[in-house]
Amino acid sequence: MKKALIIGGGIAGPVTAMALLRAGLEPIVCEAYEEAAAEQIGAYLTVAVNGLSALALLDAHHVVTEIGHPTSTLSFSTSSGKHITDMPIGGTLPDGTVTHSIKRRDMYRALNAEATRRGVRYEYNKRLVSAVSTGSGVSAAFADGSAIEADVLIGADGIRSCTREIIDPAAPKAHFLGIYGLGGFVTDRTLHTELGLRPGIYSMIFGKKAFFGYLVAPDGEIWWFANMPRSQELSRSAGESTTQAQWRDQLVELLSADRGPAARIVAATPDDTFVPGFDQYDLPTVTTWHNDNMVIVGDAAHAVASSSGQGVSMAVEDAVTLATCLRDIPDTAAALAAYEDRRRARVERVVAYGAETSSDKASSGLGRLLVRLLTPYFLKKAAKAGVAPLNWMFDYRISWEPQRFSH
Ligand SMILES: Cc1cc2nc3c(=O)[nH]c(=O)nc-3n(C[C@H](O)[C@H](O)[C@H](O)COP(=O)(O)OP(=O)(O)OC[C@H]3O[C@@H](n4cnc5c(N)ncnc54)[C@H](O)[C@@H]3O)c2cc1C
């Protein structure tokens, strides 16, 4: 049985582990922190139907649908409070499942718990620092001084992947987008009624000084995120010394320039559910995804803009595809090459779509003004066309059946 060492217990890590287990390999997950989701980056995730359908191949979609809630409509409005349009987020799977939203921490914990329940071995506080190919496989070294040998090493270690750099020291690094993200949950379950917010709808506001998104969960909690443009990366000291209250005040001030509920929502968010500011990154095209026995999946290989709502789905699609390649092609190097062949074009198309949808959040000055003026027109046009122009993204289905390979 081939032993697969998976670096990272985020999204791609546990899903790759479950897929490899089902494919007949022996997976081990090594996570740098003492628990999944130790770094709270972003409050919640929207998981698209293509990702849920790939998870269903592993009977793992219930992890999202049981804890998350359906979110099938996007609604856009301007800083003056004018409603621009509503549009669907993806289609509906044959069993009626639609796009779901789930708290990031809940999703990480639930996926890793499910992988553990199925028998995947985990090592926490295990940070990969280097790895070398040996004649027969790979030997990985960790920050705690230990080493693990395996047949294949899979880097599911996120946008600042160490595995990517080990495979190709010249690989591109994550690039700061000029945006801080923030988020939170309003636990006062009466506020949404007071503000007249519509449950089940994901609302986005093109604010004058910040972009704001929120939804009302079925229990009345309001979930929100905000993007504020900033010229410099957050230094560690500034990040650590800024309190939740200071972040809240800064954001409320920015959002007070707009009409609508954003400033009230942020002001009502308690400290313990407030996700403080964090830098947002993207990743230039990574030309090398693998060598003979090491490979990258998920954000380590490609970072899809958060505005596309496809990062999780791409990670899940990668994981399942990689597992079928390793199951069906005995030679590891050929299996890794087949995985890249099957994923690259799809992923690059989604990344390009994500870059288009996020440009409005990062641009500044005249660019931002133009985007603000033109966005309502494009959004209305897209809403008229419904979800159809994005069918290529949402209707994509991974197969668990053996495929024909050219390698
Ligand atoms: C603000 C924000 C909002 C987003 N919203 C959405 C959304 O709504 N929908 C969506 O689909 N996607 C969204 N995304 C994207 C999504 O979060 C990512 O695509 C997804 O988390 C990728 O999963 P991953 O497992 O590849 O990486 P990660 O989730 O980053 O997990 C990587 C894991 O590897 C571990 N690790 C790192 N280095 C090492 C090491 N050296 N050794 C061991 N372990 C290591 C980390 O601790 C972490 O647990 C959003 C992203 C952001 C930033």
The ligand as an SDF file (V2000), in Angstrom:
LIG
                    3D

 53 58  0  0  0  0  0  0  0  0999 V2000
  -11.1490   36.0220    3.3160 C   0  0  0  0  0  0  0  0  0  0  0  0
  -11.3060   34.8110    2.4750 C   0  0  0  0  0  0  0  0  0  0  0  0
  -12.5790   34.4100    2.1320 C   0  0  0  0  0  0  0  0  0  0  0  0
  -12.7530   33.2740    1.3450 C   0  0  0  0  0  0  0  0  0  0  0  0
  -14.0130   32.9010    1.0050 N   0  0  0  0  0  0  0  0  0  0  0  0
  -14.1990   31.7980    0.2620 C   0  0  0  0  0  0  0  0  0  0  0  0
  -15.5110   31.3600   -0.0520 C   0  0  0  0  0  0  0  0  0  0  0  0
  -16.5180   31.9710    0.3300 O   0  0  0  0  0  0  0  0  0  0  0  0
  -15.6530   30.2150   -0.7810 N   0  0  0  0  0  0  0  0  0  0  0  0
  -14.5700   29.5070   -1.2180 C   0  0  0  0  0  0  0  0  0  0  0  0
  -14.7600   28.4760   -1.8810 O   0  0  0  0  0  0  0  0  0  0  0  0
  -13.3090   29.8890   -0.9200 N   0  0  0  0  0  0  0  0  0  0  0  0
  -13.0970   31.0120   -0.2020 C   0  0  0  0  0  0  0  0  0  0  0  0
  -11.8340   31.4060    0.1150 N   0  0  0  0  0  0  0  0  0  0  0  0
  -10.6930   30.5700   -0.3470 C   0  0  0  0  0  0  0  0  0  0  0  0
  -10.5060   29.3500    0.5510 C   0  0  0  0  0  0  0  0  0  0  0  0
  -10.3760   29.7520    1.8990 O   0  0  0  0  0  0  0  0  0  0  0  0
   -9.2760   28.5770    0.1230 C   0  0  0  0  0  0  0  0  0  0  0  0
   -9.3180   28.3540   -1.2570 O   0  0  0  0  0  0  0  0  0  0  0  0
   -9.1760   27.2520    0.8600 C   0  0  0  0  0  0  0  0  0  0  0  0
   -9.0610   27.4710    2.2460 O   0  0  0  0  0  0  0  0  0  0  0  0
   -7.9690   26.4680    0.3510 C   0  0  0  0  0  0  0  0  0  0  0  0
   -7.7820   25.3390    1.1620 O   0  0  0  0  0  0  0  0  0  0  0  0
   -6.3300   24.7190    1.3430 P   0  0  0  0  0  0  0  0  0  0  0  0
   -6.5280   23.5070    2.1620 O   0  0  0  0  0  0  0  0  0  0  0  0
   -5.6510   24.6240    0.0260 O   0  0  0  0  0  0  0  0  0  0  0  0
   -5.5070   25.8090    2.1650 O   0  0  0  0  0  0  0  0  0  0  0  0
   -5.7450   26.3280    3.6530 P   0  0  0  0  0  0  0  0  0  0  0  0
   -7.1760   26.3580    3.9610 O   0  0  0  0  0  0  0  0  0  0  0  0
   -4.9730   27.5950    3.7550 O   0  0  0  0  0  0  0  0  0  0  0  0
   -5.0630   25.2230    4.5840 O   0  0  0  0  0  0  0  0  0  0  0  0
   -3.6530   25.0650    4.6200 C   0  0  0  0  0  0  0  0  0  0  0  0
   -3.2820   24.3280    5.9050 C   0  0  0  0  0  0  0  0  0  0  0  0
   -1.9100   23.9870    5.8430 O   0  0  0  0  0  0  0  0  0  0  0  0
   -1.3020   24.2420    7.0960 C   0  0  0  0  0  0  0  0  0  0  0  0
    0.1320   24.4750    6.8460 N   0  0  0  0  0  0  0  0  0  0  0  0
    0.7090   25.5380    6.2320 C   0  0  0  0  0  0  0  0  0  0  0  0
    2.0390   25.3910    6.1550 N   0  0  0  0  0  0  0  0  0  0  0  0
    2.3270   24.1920    6.7280 C   0  0  0  0  0  0  0  0  0  0  0  0
    3.5360   23.4660    6.9460 C   0  0  0  0  0  0  0  0  0  0  0  0
    4.7310   23.9440    6.5390 N   0  0  0  0  0  0  0  0  0  0  0  0
    3.4630   22.2550    7.5790 N   0  0  0  0  0  0  0  0  0  0  0  0
    2.2690   21.7530    7.9800 C   0  0  0  0  0  0  0  0  0  0  0  0
    1.1000   22.4040    7.7990 N   0  0  0  0  0  0  0  0  0  0  0  0
    1.1210   23.6080    7.1680 C   0  0  0  0  0  0  0  0  0  0  0  0
   -2.0470   25.4690    7.6270 C   0  0  0  0  0  0  0  0  0  0  0  0
   -1.9310   25.6170    9.0240 O   0  0  0  0  0  0  0  0  0  0  0  0
   -3.4750   25.1650    7.1730 C   0  0  0  0  0  0  0  0  0  0  0  0
   -4.1860   24.4180    8.1350 O   0  0  0  0  0  0  0  0  0  0  0  0
  -11.6200   32.5450    0.8900 C   0  0  0  0  0  0  0  0  0  0  0  0
  -10.3260   32.9540    1.2420 C   0  0  0  0  0  0  0  0  0  0  0  0
  -10.1730   34.0760    2.0240 C   0  0  0  0  0  0  0  0  0  0  0  0
   -8.7730   34.5170    2.3850 C   0  0  0  0  0  0  0  0  0  0  0  0
  1  2  1  0
  2  3  1  0
  2 52  2  0
  3  4  2  0
  4  5  1  0
  4 50  1  0
  5  6  2  0
  6  7  1  0
  6 13  1  0
  7  8  2  0
  7  9  1  0
  9 10  1  0
 10 11  2  0
 10 12  1  0
 12 13  2  0
 13 14  1  0
 14 15  1  0
 14 50  1  0
 15 16  1  0
 16 17  1  0
 16 18  1  0
 18 19  1  0
 18 20  1  0
 20 21  1  0
 20 22  1  0
 22 23  1  0
 23 24  1  0
 24 25  2  0
 24 26  1  0
 24 27  1  0
 27 28  1  0
 28 29  2  0
 28 30  1  0
 28 31  1  0
 31 32  1  0
 32 33  1  0
 33 34  1  0
 33 48  1  0
 34 35  1  0
 35 36  1  0
 35 46  1  0
 36 37  1  0
 36 45  1  0
 37 38  2  0
 38 39  1  0
 39 40  1  0
 39 45  2  0
 40 41  1  0
 40 42  2  0
 42 43  1  0
 43 44  2  0
 44 45  1  0
 46 47  1  0
 46 48  1  0
 48 49  1  0
 50 51  2  0
 51 52  1  0
 52 53  1  0
M  END
$$$$
